[in-house]
């Protein structure tokens, strides 16, 4: 796997590392963990919104 960071991201890592008392790898891993948690929540919400219909919505076009 090859990962490329923008110059801005590299500069931010260099700037924030001493301020946060963390190394670049730790900050990247924390950022990715937050990203994946947010992505998982977004996916779960989208899946729920596709399948959770109200009673009226579900039976609206159903004719007996």
PDBQT receptor file of N, H, CA, C and O in Angstrom, charges set to zero:
ATOM      1  N   UNK A   1       0.851  -1.166   0.000  1.00  0.00    +0.000 N 
ATOM      2  CA  UNK A   1       0.000   0.000   0.000  1.00  0.00    +0.000 C 
ATOM      3  C   UNK A   1       0.902   1.236   0.000  1.00  0.00    +0.000 C 
ATOM      4  O   UNK A   1       1.904   1.310   0.712  1.00  0.00    +0.000 OA
ATOM      5  N   UNK A   2       0.514   2.176  -0.808  1.00  0.00    +0.000 N 
ATOM      6  H   UNK A   2      -0.300   2.116  -1.386  1.00  0.00    +0.000 HD
ATOM      7  CA  UNK A   2       1.253   3.421  -0.863  1.00  0.00    +0.000 C 
ATOM      8  C   UNK A   2       0.307   4.561  -0.495  1.00  0.00    +0.000 C 
ATOM      9  O   UNK A   2      -0.777   4.687  -1.064  1.00  0.00    +0.000 OA
ATOM     10  N   UNK A   3       0.724   5.383   0.452  1.00  0.00    +0.000 N 
ATOM     11  H   UNK A   3       1.605   5.281   0.914  1.00  0.00    +0.000 HD
ATOM     12  CA  UNK A   3      -0.089   6.505   0.904  1.00  0.00    +0.000 C 
ATOM     13  C   UNK A   3       0.664   7.794   0.616  1.00  0.00    +0.000 C 
ATOM     14  O   UNK A   3       1.839   7.934   0.956  1.00  0.00    +0.000 OA
ATOM     15  N   UNK A   4      -0.025   8.720  -0.009  1.00  0.00    +0.000 N 
ATOM     16  H   UNK A   4      -0.979   8.606  -0.285  1.00  0.00    +0.000 HD
ATOM     17  CA  UNK A   4       0.578  10.011  -0.307  1.00  0.00    +0.000 C 
ATOM     18  C   UNK A   4      -0.197  11.097   0.427  1.00  0.00    +0.000 C 
ATOM     19  O   UNK A   4      -1.427  11.129   0.384  1.00  0.00    +0.000 OA
ATOM     20  N   UNK A   5       0.512  11.965   1.084  1.00  0.00    +0.000 N 
ATOM     21  H   UNK A   5       1.511  11.939   1.119  1.00  0.00    +0.000 HD
ATOM     22  CA  UNK A   5      -0.100  13.082   1.799  1.00  0.00    +0.000 C 
ATOM     23  C   UNK A   5       0.222  14.377   1.067  1.00  0.00    +0.000 C 
ATOM     24  O   UNK A   5       1.278  14.521   0.451  1.00  0.00    +0.000 OA
ATOM     25  N   UNK A   6      -0.713  15.309   1.151  1.00  0.00    +0.000 N 
ATOM     26  H   UNK A   6      -1.571  15.191   1.651  1.00  0.00    +0.000 HD
ATOM     27  CA  UNK A   6      -0.474  16.610   0.545  1.00  0.00    +0.000 C 
ATOM     28  C   UNK A   6       0.578  17.364   1.357  1.00  0.00    +0.000 C 
ATOM     29  O   UNK A   6       0.835  17.040   2.516  1.00  0.00    +0.000 OA
ATOM     30  N   UNK A   7       1.163  18.347   0.746  1.00  0.00    +0.000 N 
ATOM     31  H   UNK A   7       0.954  18.610  -0.196  1.00  0.00    +0.000 HD
ATOM     32  CA  UNK A   7       2.154  19.171   1.435  1.00  0.00    +0.000 C 
ATOM     33  C   UNK A   7       1.531  19.852   2.650  1.00  0.00    +0.000 C 
ATOM     34  O   UNK A   7       2.172  19.980   3.692  1.00  0.00    +0.000 OA
ATOM     35  N   UNK A   8       0.302  20.280   2.516  1.00  0.00    +0.000 N 
ATOM     36  H   UNK A   8      -0.219  20.176   1.669  1.00  0.00    +0.000 HD
ATOM     37  CA  UNK A   8      -0.402  20.931   3.627  1.00  0.00    +0.000 C 
ATOM     38  C   UNK A   8      -0.573  19.975   4.804  1.00  0.00    +0.000 C 
ATOM     39  O   UNK A   8      -0.368  20.358   5.956  1.00  0.00    +0.000 OA
ATOM     40  N   UNK A   9      -0.951  18.724   4.507  1.00  0.00    +0.000 N 
ATOM     41  H   UNK A   9      -1.117  18.413   3.572  1.00  0.00    +0.000 HD
ATOM     42  CA  UNK A   9      -1.101  17.734   5.578  1.00  0.00    +0.000 C 
ATOM     43  C   UNK A   9       0.231  17.460   6.267  1.00  0.00    +0.000 C 
ATOM     44  O   UNK A   9       0.288  17.336   7.490  1.00  0.00    +0.000 OA
ATOM     45  N   UNK A  10       1.285  17.368   5.490  1.00  0.00    +0.000 N 
ATOM     46  H   UNK A  10       1.239  17.469   4.497  1.00  0.00    +0.000 HD
ATOM     47  CA  UNK A  10       2.609  17.143   6.072  1.00  0.00    +0.000 C 
ATOM     48  C   UNK A  10       3.009  18.307   6.975  1.00  0.00    +0.000 C 
ATOM     49  O   UNK A  10       3.541  18.102   8.067  1.00  0.00    +0.000 OA
ATOM     50  N   UNK A  11       2.753  19.515   6.517  1.00  0.00    +0.000 N 
ATOM     51  H   UNK A  11       2.322  19.682   5.631  1.00  0.00    +0.000 HD
ATOM     52  CA  UNK A  11       3.071  20.689   7.329  1.00  0.00    +0.000 C 
ATOM     53  C   UNK A  11       2.255  20.705   8.615  1.00  0.00    +0.000 C 
ATOM     54  O   UNK A  11       2.773  21.034   9.682  1.00  0.00    +0.000 OA
ATOM     55  N   UNK A  12       0.972  20.349   8.510  1.00  0.00    +0.000 N 
ATOM     56  H   UNK A  12       0.551  20.082   7.643  1.00  0.00    +0.000 HD
ATOM     57  CA  UNK A  12       0.125  20.296   9.707  1.00  0.00    +0.000 C 
ATOM     58  C   UNK A  12       0.628  19.245  10.691  1.00  0.00    +0.000 C 
ATOM     59  O   UNK A  12       0.626  19.479  11.900  1.00  0.00    +0.000 OA
ATOM     60  N   UNK A  13       1.056  18.098  10.190  1.00  0.00    +0.000 N 
ATOM     61  H   UNK A  13       1.058  17.908   9.208  1.00  0.00    +0.000 HD
ATOM     62  CA  UNK A  13       1.615  17.072  11.071  1.00  0.00    +0.000 C 
ATOM     63  C   UNK A  13       2.844  17.595  11.802  1.00  0.00    +0.000 C 
ATOM     64  O   UNK A  13       2.993  17.392  13.007  1.00  0.00    +0.000 OA
ATOM     65  N   UNK A  14       3.710  18.261  11.078  1.00  0.00    +0.000 N 
ATOM     66  H   UNK A  14       3.590  18.426  10.099  1.00  0.00    +0.000 HD
ATOM     67  CA  UNK A  14       4.925  18.811  11.690  1.00  0.00    +0.000 C 
ATOM     68  C   UNK A  14       4.595  19.908  12.695  1.00  0.00    +0.000 C 
ATOM     69  O   UNK A  14       5.264  20.033  13.721  1.00  0.00    +0.000 OA
ATOM     70  N   UNK A  15       3.577  20.695  12.407  1.00  0.00    +0.000 N 
ATOM     71  H   UNK A  15       3.033  20.594  11.574  1.00  0.00    +0.000 HD
ATOM     72  CA  UNK A  15       3.197  21.792  13.299  1.00  0.00    +0.000 C 
ATOM     73  C   UNK A  15       2.537  21.275  14.570  1.00  0.00    +0.000 C 
ATOM     74  O   UNK A  15       2.875  21.709  15.671  1.00  0.00    +0.000 OA
ATOM     75  N   UNK A  16       1.601  20.354  14.417  1.00  0.00    +0.000 N 
ATOM     76  H   UNK A  16       1.326  20.001  13.522  1.00  0.00    +0.000 HD
ATOM     77  CA  UNK A  16       0.804  19.907  15.557  1.00  0.00    +0.000 C 
ATOM     78  C   UNK A  16       1.469  18.827  16.401  1.00  0.00    +0.000 C 
ATOM     79  O   UNK A  16       1.118  18.665  17.570  1.00  0.00    +0.000 OA
ATOM     80  N   UNK A  17       2.407  18.096  15.847  1.00  0.00    +0.000 N 
ATOM     81  H   UNK A  17       2.692  18.228  14.897  1.00  0.00    +0.000 HD
ATOM     82  CA  UNK A  17       3.053  17.018  16.608  1.00  0.00    +0.000 C 
ATOM     83  C   UNK A  17       3.637  17.504  17.932  1.00  0.00    +0.000 C 
ATOM     84  O   UNK A  17       3.338  16.917  18.972  1.00  0.00    +0.000 OA
ATOM     85  N   UNK A  18       4.447  18.540  17.934  1.00  0.00    +0.000 N 
ATOM     86  H   UNK A  18       4.690  19.017  17.089  1.00  0.00    +0.000 HD
ATOM     87  CA  UNK A  18       4.984  18.987  19.228  1.00  0.00    +0.000 C 
ATOM     88  C   UNK A  18       3.926  19.633  20.130  1.00  0.00    +0.000 C 
ATOM     89  O   UNK A  18       4.009  19.532  21.354  1.00  0.00    +0.000 OA
ATOM     90  N   UNK A  19       2.944  20.289  19.531  1.00  0.00    +0.000 N 
ATOM     91  H   UNK A  19       2.877  20.371  18.537  1.00  0.00    +0.000 HD
ATOM     92  CA  UNK A  19       1.892  20.922  20.332  1.00  0.00    +0.000 C 
ATOM     93  C   UNK A  19       1.032  19.888  21.055  1.00  0.00    +0.000 C 
ATOM     94  O   UNK A  19       0.594  20.114  22.183  1.00  0.00    +0.000 OA
ATOM     95  N   UNK A  20       0.794  18.755  20.398  1.00  0.00    +0.000 N 
ATOM     96  H   UNK A  20       1.150  18.572  19.482  1.00  0.00    +0.000 HD
ATOM     97  CA  UNK A  20      -0.034  17.705  20.980  1.00  0.00    +0.000 C 
ATOM     98  C   UNK A  20       0.799  16.638  21.687  1.00  0.00    +0.000 C 
ATOM     99  O   UNK A  20       0.261  15.726  22.313  1.00  0.00    +0.000 OA
ATOM    100  N   UNK A  21       2.109  16.766  21.576  1.00  0.00    +0.000 N 
ATOM    101  H   UNK A  21       2.547  17.507  21.067  1.00  0.00    +0.000 HD
ATOM    102  CA  UNK A  21       3.029  15.796  22.173  1.00  0.00    +0.000 C 
ATOM    103  C   UNK A  21       2.762  14.389  21.635  1.00  0.00    +0.000 C 
ATOM    104  O   UNK A  21       2.727  13.415  22.387  1.00  0.00    +0.000 OA
ATOM    105  N   UNK A  22       2.576  14.306  20.317  1.00  0.00    +0.000 N 
ATOM    106  H   UNK A  22       2.604  15.097  19.706  1.00  0.00    +0.000 HD
ATOM    107  CA  UNK A  22       2.316  13.039  19.631  1.00  0.00    +0.000 C 
ATOM    108  C   UNK A  22       3.177  12.974  18.382  1.00  0.00    +0.000 C 
ATOM    109  O   UNK A  22       3.604  13.998  17.849  1.00  0.00    +0.000 OA
ATOM    110  N   UNK A  23       3.425  11.747  17.922  1.00  0.00    +0.000 N 
ATOM    111  H   UNK A  23       3.078  10.915  18.355  1.00  0.00    +0.000 HD
ATOM    112  CA  UNK A  23       4.136  11.632  16.652  1.00  0.00    +0.000 C 
ATOM    113  C   UNK A  23       3.132  11.568  15.503  1.00  0.00    +0.000 C 
ATOM    114  O   UNK A  23       1.934  11.397  15.726  1.00  0.00    +0.000 OA
ATOM    115  N   UNK A  24       3.626  11.707  14.278  1.00  0.00    +0.000 N 
ATOM    116  H   UNK A  24       4.600  11.847  14.096  1.00  0.00    +0.000 HD
ATOM    117  CA  UNK A  24       2.764  11.773  13.106  1.00  0.00    +0.000 C 
ATOM    118  C   UNK A  24       1.929  10.506  12.944  1.00  0.00    +0.000 C 
ATOM    119  O   UNK A  24       0.748  10.590  12.607  1.00  0.00    +0.000 OA
ATOM    120  N   UNK A  25       2.512   9.349  13.175  1.00  0.00    +0.000 N 
ATOM    121  H   UNK A  25       3.471   9.280  13.448  1.00  0.00    +0.000 HD
ATOM    122  CA  UNK A  25       1.779   8.089  13.024  1.00  0.00    +0.000 C 
ATOM    123  C   UNK A  25       0.593   8.022  13.967  1.00  0.00    +0.000 C 
ATOM    124  O   UNK A  25      -0.490   7.581  13.581  1.00  0.00    +0.000 OA
ATOM    125  N   UNK A  26       0.792   8.456  15.193  1.00  0.00    +0.000 N 
ATOM    126  H   UNK A  26       1.671   8.814  15.507  1.00  0.00    +0.000 HD
ATOM    127  CA  UNK A  26      -0.288   8.431  16.169  1.00  0.00    +0.000 C 
ATOM    128  C   UNK A  26      -1.427   9.360  15.745  1.00  0.00    +0.000 C 
ATOM    129  O   UNK A  26      -2.599   9.000  15.851  1.00  0.00    +0.000 OA
ATOM    130  N   UNK A  27      -1.080  10.544  15.271  1.00  0.00    +0.000 N 
ATOM    131  H   UNK A  27      -0.128  10.836  15.186  1.00  0.00    +0.000 HD
ATOM    132  CA  UNK A  27      -2.118  11.484  14.832  1.00  0.00    +0.000 C 
ATOM    133  C   UNK A  27      -2.866  10.950  13.619  1.00  0.00    +0.000 C 
ATOM    134  O   UNK A  27      -4.086  11.091  13.535  1.00  0.00    +0.000 OA
ATOM    135  N   UNK A  28      -2.161  10.347  12.690  1.00  0.00    +0.000 N 
ATOM    136  H   UNK A  28      -1.170  10.233  12.757  1.00  0.00    +0.000 HD
ATOM    137  CA  UNK A  28      -2.805   9.803  11.494  1.00  0.00    +0.000 C 
ATOM    138  C   UNK A  28      -3.738   8.665  11.881  1.00  0.00    +0.000 C 
ATOM    139  O   UNK A  28      -4.862   8.597  11.384  1.00  0.00    +0.000 OA
ATOM    140  N   UNK A  29      -3.294   7.771  12.757  1.00  0.00    +0.000 N 
ATOM    141  H   UNK A  29      -2.380   7.827  13.160  1.00  0.00    +0.000 HD
ATOM    142  CA  UNK A  29      -4.135   6.659  13.195  1.00  0.00    +0.000 C 
ATOM    143  C   UNK A  29      -5.377   7.149  13.924  1.00  0.00    +0.000 C 
ATOM    144  O   UNK A  29      -6.464   6.610  13.715  1.00  0.00    +0.000 OA
ATOM    145  N   UNK A  30      -5.236   8.163  14.776  1.00  0.00    +0.000 N 
ATOM    146  H   UNK A  30      -4.353   8.600  14.945  1.00  0.00    +0.000 HD
ATOM    147  CA  UNK A  30      -6.394   8.726  15.476  1.00  0.00    +0.000 C 
ATOM    148  C   UNK A  30      -7.371   9.358  14.489  1.00  0.00    +0.000 C 
ATOM    149  O   UNK A  30      -8.585   9.197  14.618  1.00  0.00    +0.000 OA
ATOM    150  N   UNK A  31      -6.839  10.075  13.505  1.00  0.00    +0.000 N 
ATOM    151  H   UNK A  31      -5.853  10.206  13.400  1.00  0.00    +0.000 HD
ATOM    152  CA  UNK A  31      -7.695  10.722  12.510  1.00  0.00    +0.000 C 
ATOM    153  C   UNK A  31      -8.439   9.676  11.679  1.00  0.00    +0.000 C 
ATOM    154  O   UNK A  31      -9.625   9.839  11.391  1.00  0.00    +0.000 OA
ATOM    155  N   UNK A  32      -7.752   8.614  11.300  1.00  0.00    +0.000 N 
ATOM    156  H   UNK A  32      -6.789   8.482  11.534  1.00  0.00    +0.000 HD
ATOM    157  CA  UNK A  32      -8.402   7.560  10.530  1.00  0.00    +0.000 C 
ATOM    158  C   UNK A  32      -9.460   6.842  11.359  1.00  0.00    +0.000 C 
ATOM    159  O   UNK A  32     -10.520   6.494  10.840  1.00  0.00    +0.000 OA
ATOM    160  N   UNK A  33      -9.187   6.622  12.620  1.00  0.00    +0.000 N 
ATOM    161  H   UNK A  33      -8.325   6.905  13.041  1.00  0.00    +0.000 HD
ATOM    162  CA  UNK A  33     -10.163   5.981  13.496  1.00  0.00    +0.000 C 
ATOM    163  C   UNK A  33     -11.437   6.820  13.577  1.00  0.00    +0.000 C 
ATOM    164  O   UNK A  33     -12.541   6.283  13.484  1.00  0.00    +0.000 OA
ATOM    165  N   UNK A  34     -11.288   8.135  13.752  1.00  0.00    +0.000 N 
ATOM    166  H   UNK A  34     -10.391   8.571  13.829  1.00  0.00    +0.000 HD
ATOM    167  CA  UNK A  34     -12.455   9.024  13.793  1.00  0.00    +0.000 C 
ATOM    168  C   UNK A  34     -13.190   8.995  12.457  1.00  0.00    +0.000 C 
ATOM    169  O   UNK A  34     -14.420   8.954  12.428  1.00  0.00    +0.000 OA
ATOM    170  N   UNK A  35     -12.451   9.015  11.354  1.00  0.00    +0.000 N 
ATOM    171  H   UNK A  35     -11.451   9.049  11.377  1.00  0.00    +0.000 HD
ATOM    172  CA  UNK A  35     -13.056   8.983  10.023  1.00  0.00    +0.000 C 
ATOM    173  C   UNK A  35     -13.893   7.717   9.836  1.00  0.00    +0.000 C 
ATOM    174  O   UNK A  35     -15.032   7.783   9.375  1.00  0.00    +0.000 OA
ATOM    175  N   UNK A  36     -13.321   6.561  10.198  1.00  0.00    +0.000 N 
ATOM    176  H   UNK A  36     -12.396   6.507  10.572  1.00  0.00    +0.000 HD
ATOM    177  CA  UNK A  36     -14.031   5.300  10.013  1.00  0.00    +0.000 C 
ATOM    178  C   UNK A  36     -15.254   5.198  10.914  1.00  0.00    +0.000 C 
ATOM    179  O   UNK A  36     -16.267   4.631  10.505  1.00  0.00    +0.000 OA
ATOM    180  N   UNK A  37     -15.186   5.727  12.114  1.00  0.00    +0.000 N 
ATOM    181  H   UNK A  37     -14.363   6.187  12.446  1.00  0.00    +0.000 HD
ATOM    182  CA  UNK A  37     -16.345   5.729  13.010  1.00  0.00    +0.000 C 
ATOM    183  C   UNK A  37     -17.464   6.576  12.433  1.00  0.00    +0.000 C 
ATOM    184  O   UNK A  37     -18.627   6.173  12.453  1.00  0.00    +0.000 OA
ATOM    185  N   UNK A  38     -17.113   7.761  11.914  1.00  0.00    +0.000 N 
ATOM    186  H   UNK A  38     -16.169   8.088  11.898  1.00  0.00    +0.000 HD
ATOM    187  CA  UNK A  38     -18.119   8.632  11.306  1.00  0.00    +0.000 C 
ATOM    188  C   UNK A  38     -18.695   7.997  10.048  1.00  0.00    +0.000 C 
ATOM    189  O   UNK A  38     -19.898   8.083   9.806  1.00  0.00    +0.000 OA
ATOM    190  N   UNK A  39     -17.844   7.359   9.243  1.00  0.00    +0.000 N 
ATOM    191  H   UNK A  39     -16.866   7.289   9.440  1.00  0.00    +0.000 HD
ATOM    192  CA  UNK A  39     -18.310   6.708   8.017  1.00  0.00    +0.000 C 
ATOM    193  C   UNK A  39     -19.261   5.565   8.355  1.00  0.00    +0.000 C 
ATOM    194  O   UNK A  39     -20.283   5.398   7.690  1.00  0.00    +0.000 OA
ATOM    195  N   UNK A  40     -18.942   4.786   9.368  1.00  0.00    +0.000 N 
ATOM    196  H   UNK A  40     -18.112   4.922   9.908  1.00  0.00    +0.000 HD
ATOM    197  CA  UNK A  40     -19.801   3.671   9.772  1.00  0.00    +0.000 C 
ATOM    198  C   UNK A  40     -21.154   4.189  10.254  1.00  0.00    +0.000 C 
ATOM    199  O   UNK A  40     -22.188   3.598   9.941  1.00  0.00    +0.000 OA
ATOM    200  N   UNK A  41     -21.158   5.285  11.010  1.00  0.00    +0.000 N 
ATOM    201  H   UNK A  41     -20.318   5.765  11.264  1.00  0.00    +0.000 HD
ATOM    202  CA  UNK A  41     -22.422   5.870  11.474  1.00  0.00    +0.000 C 
ATOM    203  C   UNK A  41     -23.249   6.372  10.287  1.00  0.00    +0.000 C 
ATOM    204  O   UNK A  41     -24.465   6.184  10.245  1.00  0.00    +0.000 OA
ATOM    205  N   UNK A  42     -22.587   7.005   9.337  1.00  0.00    +0.000 N 
ATOM    206  H   UNK A  42     -21.599   7.158   9.371  1.00  0.00    +0.000 HD
ATOM    207  CA  UNK A  42     -23.287   7.520   8.165  1.00  0.00    +0.000 C 
ATOM    208  C   UNK A  42     -23.904   6.383   7.359  1.00  0.00    +0.000 C 
ATOM    209  O   UNK A  42     -25.046   6.479   6.909  1.00  0.00    +0.000 OA
ATOM    210  N   UNK A  43     -23.144   5.308   7.180  1.00  0.00    +0.000 N 
ATOM    211  H   UNK A  43     -22.216   5.230   7.546  1.00  0.00    +0.000 HD
ATOM    212  CA  UNK A  43     -23.651   4.158   6.438  1.00  0.00    +0.000 C 
ATOM    213  C   UNK A  43     -24.840   3.544   7.172  1.00  0.00    +0.000 C 
ATOM    214  O   UNK A  43     -25.842   3.193   6.548  1.00  0.00    +0.000 OA
ATOM    215  N   UNK A  44     -24.735   3.413   8.483  1.00  0.00    +0.000 N 
ATOM    216  H   UNK A  44     -23.921   3.698   8.990  1.00  0.00    +0.000 HD
ATOM    217  CA  UNK A  44     -25.827   2.842   9.271  1.00  0.00    +0.000 C 
ATOM    218  C   UNK A  44     -27.077   3.711   9.166  1.00  0.00    +0.000 C 
ATOM    219  O   UNK A  44     -28.184   3.188   9.041  1.00  0.00    +0.000 OA
ATOM    220  N   UNK A  45     -26.913   5.024   9.215  1.00  0.00    +0.000 N 
ATOM    221  H   UNK A  45     -26.013   5.449   9.316  1.00  0.00    +0.000 HD
ATOM    222  CA  UNK A  45     -28.062   5.925   9.108  1.00  0.00    +0.000 C 
ATOM    223  C   UNK A  45     -28.711   5.818   7.739  1.00  0.00    +0.000 C 
ATOM    224  O   UNK A  45     -29.937   5.815   7.629  1.00  0.00    +0.000 OA
ATOM    225  N   UNK A  46     -27.886   5.729   6.682  1.00  0.00    +0.000 N 
ATOM    226  H   UNK A  46     -26.890   5.731   6.771  1.00  0.00    +0.000 HD
ATOM    227  CA  UNK A  46     -28.428   5.605   5.333  1.00  0.00    +0.000 C 
ATOM    228  C   UNK A  46     -29.178   4.297   5.166  1.00  0.00    +0.000 C 
ATOM    229  O   UNK A  46     -30.239   4.266   4.543  1.00  0.00    +0.000 OA
ATOM    230  N   UNK A  47     -28.641   3.217   5.715  1.00  0.00    +0.000 N 
ATOM    231  H   UNK A  47     -27.779   3.242   6.221  1.00  0.00    +0.000 HD
ATOM    232  CA  UNK A  47     -29.315   1.929   5.621  1.00  0.00    +0.000 C 
ATOM    233  C   UNK A  47     -30.619   1.943   6.407  1.00  0.00    +0.000 C 
ATOM    234  O   UNK A  47     -31.618   1.380   5.959  1.00  0.00    +0.000 OA
ATOM    235  N   UNK A  48     -30.620   2.571   7.560  1.00  0.00    +0.000 N 
ATOM    236  H   UNK A  48     -29.808   3.028   7.924  1.00  0.00    +0.000 HD
ATOM    237  CA  UNK A  48     -31.838   2.647   8.360  1.00  0.00    +0.000 C 
ATOM    238  C   UNK A  48     -32.894   3.496   7.672  1.00  0.00    +0.000 C 
ATOM    239  O   UNK A  48     -34.082   3.180   7.723  1.00  0.00    +0.000 OA
ATOM    240  N   UNK A  49     -32.465   4.564   7.034  1.00  0.00    +0.000 N 
ATOM    241  H   UNK A  49     -31.500   4.821   6.993  1.00  0.00    +0.000 HD
ATOM    242  CA  UNK A  49     -33.439   5.438   6.379  1.00  0.00    +0.000 C 
ATOM    243  C   UNK A  49     -34.051   4.763   5.160  1.00  0.00    +0.000 C 
ATOM    244  O   UNK A  49     -35.156   5.119   4.751  1.00  0.00    +0.000 OA
ATOM    245  N   UNK A  50     -33.352   3.795   4.572  1.00  0.00    +0.000 N 
ATOM    246  H   UNK A  50     -32.454   3.506   4.904  1.00  0.00    +0.000 HD
ATOM    247  CA  UNK A  50     -33.888   3.087   3.417  1.00  0.00    +0.000 C 
ATOM    248  C   UNK A  50     -34.883   2.009   3.827  1.00  0.00    +0.000 C 
ATOM    249  O   UNK A  50     -35.764   1.653   3.044  1.00  0.00    +0.000 OA
ATOM    250  N   UNK A  51     -34.756   1.494   5.027  1.00  0.00    +0.000 N 
ATOM    251  H   UNK A  51     -34.041   1.783   5.663  1.00  0.00    +0.000 HD
ATOM    252  CA  UNK A  51     -35.581   0.355   5.415  1.00  0.00    +0.000 C 
ATOM    253  C   UNK A  51     -36.639   0.684   6.463  1.00  0.00    +0.000 C 
ATOM    254  O   UNK A  51     -37.577  -0.091   6.644  1.00  0.00    +0.000 OA
ATOM    255  N   UNK A  52     -36.515   1.790   7.144  1.00  0.00    +0.000 N 
ATOM    256  H   UNK A  52     -35.752   2.420   6.997  1.00  0.00    +0.000 HD
ATOM    257  CA  UNK A  52     -37.460   2.125   8.211  1.00  0.00    +0.000 C 
ATOM    258  C   UNK A  52     -38.544   3.060   7.686  1.00  0.00    +0.000 C 
ATOM    259  O   UNK A  52     -38.396   4.282   7.704  1.00  0.00    +0.000 OA
ATOM    260  N   UNK A  53     -39.621   2.466   7.225  1.00  0.00    +0.000 N 
ATOM    261  H   UNK A  53     -39.740   1.473   7.210  1.00  0.00    +0.000 HD
ATOM    262  CA  UNK A  53     -40.738   3.256   6.750  1.00  0.00    +0.000 C 
ATOM    263  C   UNK A  53     -41.798   3.318   7.840  1.00  0.00    +0.000 C 
ATOM    264  O   UNK A  53     -41.962   2.389   8.631  1.00  0.00    +0.000 OA
ATOM    265  N   UNK A  54     -42.498   4.419   7.857  1.00  0.00    +0.000 N 
ATOM    266  H   UNK A  54     -42.364   5.173   7.214  1.00  0.00    +0.000 HD
ATOM    267  CA  UNK A  54     -43.620   4.492   8.784  1.00  0.00    +0.000 C 
ATOM    268  C   UNK A  54     -44.724   3.562   8.286  1.00  0.00    +0.000 C 
ATOM    269  O   UNK A  54     -44.689   3.094   7.148  1.00  0.00    +0.000 OA
ATOM    270  N   UNK A  55     -45.684   3.305   9.134  1.00  0.00    +0.000 N 
ATOM    271  H   UNK A  55     -45.713   3.685  10.059  1.00  0.00    +0.000 HD
ATOM    272  CA  UNK A  55     -46.803   2.433   8.781  1.00  0.00    +0.000 C 
ATOM    273  C   UNK A  55     -47.516   2.947   7.530  1.00  0.00    +0.000 C 
ATOM    274  O   UNK A  55     -47.814   2.175   6.618  1.00  0.00    +0.000 OA
ATOM    275  N   UNK A  56     -47.786   4.243   7.492  1.00  0.00    +0.000 N 
ATOM    276  H   UNK A  56     -47.544   4.870   8.232  1.00  0.00    +0.000 HD
ATOM    277  CA  UNK A  56     -48.470   4.851   6.360  1.00  0.00    +0.000 C 
ATOM    278  C   UNK A  56     -47.636   4.764   5.089  1.00  0.00    +0.000 C 
ATOM    279  O   UNK A  56     -48.168   4.483   4.015  1.00  0.00    +0.000 OA
ATOM    280  N   UNK A  57     -46.349   5.002   5.204  1.00  0.00    +0.000 N 
ATOM    281  H   UNK A  57     -45.917   5.231   6.076  1.00  0.00    +0.000 HD
ATOM    282  CA  UNK A  57     -45.494   4.935   4.025  1.00  0.00    +0.000 C 
ATOM    283  C   UNK A  57     -45.449   3.515   3.456  1.00  0.00    +0.000 C 
ATOM    284  O   UNK A  57     -45.460   3.325   2.239  1.00  0.00    +0.000 OA
ATOM    285  N   UNK A  58     -45.397   2.536   4.333  1.00  0.00    +0.000 N 
ATOM    286  H   UNK A  58     -45.387   2.690   5.321  1.00  0.00    +0.000 HD
ATOM    287  CA  UNK A  58     -45.306   1.160   3.886  1.00  0.00    +0.000 C 
ATOM    288  C   UNK A  58     -46.566   0.717   3.156  1.00  0.00    +0.000 C 
ATOM    289  O   UNK A  58     -46.483   0.066   2.114  1.00  0.00    +0.000 OA
ATOM    290  N   UNK A  59     -47.742   1.066   3.697  1.00  0.00    +0.000 N 
ATOM    291  H   UNK A  59     -47.810   1.594   4.544  1.00  0.00    +0.000 HD
ATOM    292  CA  UNK A  59     -49.004   0.581   3.165  1.00  0.00    +0.000 C 
ATOM    293  C   UNK A  59     -49.666   1.567   2.200  1.00  0.00    +0.000 C 
ATOM    294  O   UNK A  59     -50.768   1.300   1.722  1.00  0.00    +0.000 OA
ATOM    295  N   UNK A  60     -49.030   2.686   1.906  1.00  0.00    +0.000 N 
ATOM    296  H   UNK A  60     -48.135   2.903   2.295  1.00  0.00    +0.000 HD
ATOM    297  CA  UNK A  60     -49.633   3.735   1.117  1.00  0.00    +0.000 C 
ATOM    298  C   UNK A  60     -50.147   3.244  -0.233  1.00  0.00    +0.000 C 
ATOM    299  O   UNK A  60     -51.288   3.546  -0.581  1.00  0.00    +0.000 OA
ATOM    300  N   UNK A  61     -49.369   2.511  -0.997  1.00  0.00    +0.000 N 
ATOM    301  H   UNK A  61     -48.442   2.265  -0.714  1.00  0.00    +0.000 HD
ATOM    302  CA  UNK A  61     -49.778   2.087  -2.349  1.00  0.00    +0.000 C 
ATOM    303  C   UNK A  61     -50.291   0.660  -2.392  1.00  0.00    +0.000 C 
ATOM    304  O   UNK A  61     -50.499   0.111  -3.474  1.00  0.00    +0.000 OA
ATOM    305  N   UNK A  62     -50.495   0.059  -1.247  1.00  0.00    +0.000 N 
ATOM    306  H   UNK A  62     -50.326   0.505  -0.368  1.00  0.00    +0.000 HD
ATOM    307  CA  UNK A  62     -50.970  -1.316  -1.187  1.00  0.00    +0.000 C 
ATOM    308  C   UNK A  62     -52.488  -1.341  -1.202  1.00  0.00    +0.000 C 
ATOM    309  O   UNK A  62     -53.137  -0.688  -0.385  1.00  0.00    +0.000 OA
ATOM    310  N   UNK A  63     -53.053  -2.106  -2.143  1.00  0.00    +0.000 N 
ATOM    311  H   UNK A  63     -52.525  -2.636  -2.806  1.00  0.00    +0.000 HD
ATOM    312  CA  UNK A  63     -54.510  -2.184  -2.252  1.00  0.00    +0.000 C 
ATOM    313  C   UNK A  63     -54.955  -3.608  -1.977  1.00  0.00    +0.000 C 
ATOM    314  O   UNK A  63     -54.329  -4.567  -2.428  1.00  0.00    +0.000 OA
ATOM    315  N   UNK A  64     -56.052  -3.734  -1.224  1.00  0.00    +0.000 N 
ATOM    316  H   UNK A  64     -56.560  -2.955  -0.857  1.00  0.00    +0.000 HD
ATOM    317  CA  UNK A  64     -56.591  -5.067  -0.911  1.00  0.00    +0.000 C 
ATOM    318  C   UNK A  64     -57.774  -5.361  -1.802  1.00  0.00    +0.000 C 
ATOM    319  O   UNK A  64     -58.373  -6.432  -1.700  1.00  0.00    +0.000 OA
TER     320      UNK A  64
